[in-house]
Amino acid sequence: MNDTYFGQLLISMPNLKDSFFEKSVILICEFSEKAVMGLVINKPILDVKVKDILKNLKLNIDNNFIDKNVFIGGPVHTGQGFIIHSSECDYEGSEKISKKLNLTTSLKILEDISKNKPPKFYKIFLGCSVWGYKQFNNEMLQNSWHLMKTKNNIIFENNINWEKCIESSGIQRNKLNPYHGNA
């Protein structure tokens, strides 16, 4: 495997029949020979908004607050919050994903959001997606996933469309084959 997968997008392929990951777009946030961790960036939680998270944490909400979706980052650690954000703001414990993109679990960013002083771009997730290194490698060999270079404009969209990601990666959807094999 290649450690340059860190910070890239994983796009599920039609042969991936896992109901949770079907038509998923995942930002790879951690990549090592022990594990791979990512966040599903295109699946909002239907009845949870950022204001709900802030209210739950008893943070006052500024009147100028713009409501945004909260996303299900994956089926693991679903009670844990993860926030990806533009890098002009730095929070304690933030991990750099790319030059312009950070990941944090800091409560301080939520305080800034509640005071209408958020980073320019941010997206909040509950849960994450985790693979063992060998499991991830096997899924890649089975063509369950396609890698795409990260584009911040896609990551921070509120309504990311799987089909749009497939097409912007250069794949012609009508030519996708749901089967895999080795020659």
N, C-alpha and C positions, 0 to 999 in steps of 0.2 A: 504494500500500500504506500501511498505517497502522502507525506505530511502536508503537502500544499492543498489538501482537501479542506484544511482549516479555513473557515471564513467563506467557503463556497456554498452554493445552494444545491440541495438534493431534490430532484423532481422524481416522484414515483412514476413508474412505468405501468402500462396496462396489465402486465402479467403479475403485478404485486396484488395479491388477493386479500391482504389483511384489511379488514373493514375500517380500522382506525386510520391507517396510512394511505388508503386509496385516495388518489388525486391530491396528495400532499406535496407541499413545497417546504423544505426544511433548511434553515440556516445552520451550518455546522459551526458550533461555538467552541468545541474542544475536540482535539484529535490526538490520540497517543496510541501506543501499542497495548495499552491496558483497556482503553474505552474510547468511545466516540459519543459526544453529546451534542444535541441540536434542539432547535425550537421550530415547531410547525408554525409558519408565518401566515398561512392562508385559511385558518379555521377559527373564526371568532366564536366565543361562548355566547350563545343566543341571548340569555337574559342577564348578562353581567357587563356593566360598563365601568369605566375608570372611576366615575363618581361613586359607584357602589363600593369599590375597593377602598377609596378614601374615607367614605362614611364608616365602613367597617373598622377602619383603623382610628376612627374618631379624629380625623383631620378636618379642619374647617375648609370649606370650599369657597374660593373667591368667586364673586358674581360673574367674572369674565371667563370662568372655566368652560372650555369646549368639551362636550362629551365625546368620548372615543370608545371603541370596542376594546375588550380584553380578549386575548386569544388563548386557546388551549395549546400549550407548548409541546405536550406529549402525555403519554399515559403513566409516566413515572413522576413521583414527588408532586402530585397534583395540588397539594396544599402549599407548596413553595412558590413564591413569586420570582420572576426573572424579568429584567427590563433591558431591552436593547435601546441604545440611544446614540445620537450624533456625538462626536468626540469633543465639541467645544466645551462641554462640562465634564469635570472629572470628579468621581465620587470614590470614597474610601472602598477598597476592595474591588474596584472596577477592573475588568479584564479587557484588554485591547483585542478586538477581532480583526480590525483593519485600521488603516490610517484615519478613517472617518467614522468608525463604528466601535462602540464599546458595549460590554455586557456588565450589568450590576445586579446585586440583590440588596443594595443599600436602601434603607428607609428614607434617607435624606432626599433622594430623587423624588419620592412620593410627596414629601413635605414641600419641595419646590414646585411640583405639579399643582398641589392644592393651593399654593400661593400665587398661581398663575405666572410662575417663573421657571417653566420647564426647559429642558434642552430644546433646541430647534426641532429635532425629530426624536420621537420615542415610541415604543410599542411595549405594552405590558402583557406578560404571559403567566398563566398558572400551569405548573408542570413542565416537564421536559421529555425528550426522547433520548434513550440511552441504548447503545449496542456494545457488546463485547467486541473487541477488535476482530476476532475470527468470524463472529456472526456478521459484522458489517462487511468484511471482505467477501464472505460467501454470498451475501445479498448482492454485492456489486458484480461478482462473477456470474450470478444468475440473471443479470440485467434487470434487477428489480428497481434500480435507481439510475438516473442520469445526472451527471454533474454539470453545473452551470456556474460561470463566474458571477460573483455577487455584484448586484447593482442596487445601490441604496434607494433609488427611486422605486424599485420593486419592493424592497424590504419594508418600507414605511407606508406603502399603500394600505388603505383600510380594507379594500375589497380586492385582494389578490386573486387572480383567476388562474387556475392550473393550466387551462388551455393556452392562455396568453403566455405563460412561462415556457411551455413546450415550444410554441411558435417562436418566441424571442430567442430561444437557445438554438434555433436553426433546424429544428426537427419538423418534418411535415407530418402532422397528426394522422392524416389519411393513409400514410405509409407505415405507421407503427404496427408491429406484429406482436400479438399478445403472448407469443411463445418464445422460448429461448433454447439455445443449444450450443454445442461446441463442435468446431470442425476438426 
